[in-house]
């Protein structure tokens, strides 16, 4: 069997690949793709896999956009952190899904189910209807955070936040008043919980808020350097693969 993993977190993609090989070392992972743009380019130039493991929310858009731009006929197993609303939609559409964090036994059962269902006339998934179900739901984004400091609980709102960053496996929130605190959520989780109009994951270490960007410097070969307020200790660059989505985000596209 040949599979493709579409997942915007490298650690999550590697973990899923390892779990797939734990089930069957003979399964070939043809590609691990991180974005809609990268996936479209790959499918245009490569043969179809037997099966796709597909995250819903990629770094540059919902993954359903892939199928608007290129024909994909392979069956899909969704890997998702979406809520019960979406899960019910998946069930109604007879789509297999794996709720993150993925458990080995559930992955095994999903692949076994795929093996049992594979026939020349396997049913086609109505991705358009599923996309409509999810995209039309009004999302509720996080508006405030609470953290424990000593014997006290401090609460602050989204308006007070400048950006988030990760260092040595710990996520920190930086406030506009230059205070910073460790928080429990990872940048991956925060990217899903915060309004994408206000926040953007520019690289593996930084999730920035639009009004924290003081300046954007253009360097050769499309490199972008950001001046953030308050200023972090290290220089901050936008990952090359996120330059185009970042520019679109700045333009509110």
Protein Blocks (a to p, Z undefined) as FASTA:
>chain_A
ZZddddfbfklmmmmmmmmmmmommbccfbacfbfklmmmmmmmcccdfbdcddfbdfkb
cfklmmmmoccfbdcddddfbdfklmmmmmmnopacddddddfklmmmmmmmmmmmpcfk
bccddfklmmmmmmmpccdddfbdcddehjaccdddfklpmbdcdeehiacdddfkopac
ddfbdfklmmmmpcfklpccfbfkbccdfklpmbdcddehhiacdddddddfbdcdddfk
lmmmmmmmmnoZZ
